[in-house]
């Protein structure tokens, strides 16, 4: 219970601080609304915001899974082929030095105003921490475990599946969590670059042009909520898939093997 | 006289210029318990890794039964000071780990794991993860994992080295019980002279630079061994002899 309560309390405190600053310093409503006004700007326009939100969520999810899949694949290959690790690593680091904003325009030139642009940008951001963590995890598997497998004549494949992969679960999830936090940022940057059609980012720009400060802040809040939710889903997946990190006794599932 | 299970013929291992193991010959009888004592760096673990097949000897021959097994794996049970239980598997699944690594885990494997765990007092912990167990319990599970491989020869490399004195004594008595009941052949590395005498039929004393066996001492102490064994005059005398050898004395 405390695990849920403490984050909620700190979020409320941030909201109160915001409220206090706006009230105490007499901030004009066209500069910054009060938190409740920003939230109202979202709830009152929910019917038009919801489809845009769905769009951003879709881009985030597609991009996240593309990036995560790519990241894991690259990580495994790099960990297993040292030559590739040395040659590909600098390329990957360079890829992350490219400012994402500067990446968007050429992507639009190539793919046009399409969802592909957003997916590529998100994947570009997500794959890197995943690859780095998978390479790290796989190269730091305890050599004694691998020797044990060798003594008993285990095949490389079985050693990989039953020792190396599960041993990499924790670093993999660290990478996925970092990726999840930045995924929405990527999607929004993509929406700004591919500035056609409808999207949350453009809705915000529109609100800005209309001096609708509550709308601007509200949209920011909405994007943040998408980001947090995605992060929490990844955390939930980690909890479900790595029960040994928190439990001392394995759960009994109806599908647990018996006999 | 029991048959010879393991025979080493002038086995030598070098790492670059350093001779880790000088030509070593020894025979281990089936069903016997042989302890190897020596200071660190005397080549005990190199000897083990050569027998287990992790290292290929530069010269000589490792023979198990009637097969030459130089550099080949898959013919011994193997256990280290580190229990090497995987944290993501339960006790039951850790016991069946070797089956999982070499073929499919069958129903018989699970049944055997549960039977052996129950027999040796861990029946209530089958669904626990290793993190929930004490050091002594973890080493028991590791030993059960070694037993269910059904290898005749078990190589134990300081398996109780990290345990406290009380737990270690319990584990030694437990190991002797399991050894008696299972009829396996045990090669047991330790740097603890008391432990080597308490457990074994025979003590091999090794010395470093280059690693070699300097003495092969028969251990006549009666079985079953108890606390009293530790006070037996022969125990004290043998201990004195081995200590003398370990500190560079002539055999």
Interface residues (C-beta under 8 A of the other chain):
Chain A: X142 X144 X145 X147 X148 X149 X150 X151 X152 X153 X154 X155 X158 X159 X162 X163 X166 X167 X169 X242 X244 X247 X248 X249 X250 X252 X257 X259
Chain B: X52 X53 X54 X73 X74 X76 X78 X80 X82 X84 X86 X87 X88 X89 X90 X97 X98 X100 X101 X102 X107 X110 X111 X127 X128 X129 X131 X132 X149
